[in-house]
Amino acid sequence: MRVAEWLLDSPRLGENPSVKHLAGRLLKQPAREGVVAAQSRLGQLMCRECGNARDRRIGHDLLRQAARAGDHRARQALGEIDD
């Protein structure tokens, strides 16, 4: 989880599609286990980077789960709150 966040937050690495793919794979298991931060980051990644409707739907579902658990970033991504 920490490695995935570091990869995504790294200015130079975070824009590389293969790095994003690796980070997504690293976030997948924690997100399945209910780790809210992983659900939020993976959901955001899937909504922004995936080209097919199925993956975007899964991303929205992950964001909704994280938002229900109180994750601020997920709520922002879903447009539920204003900043």
Summary of the structure (lengths in Angstrom):
residues: 83
radius of gyration: 11.9
end to end distance: 26.5
largest distance: 32.0
contacts: 251
relative contact order: 0.14
helix: 73%
strand: 0%
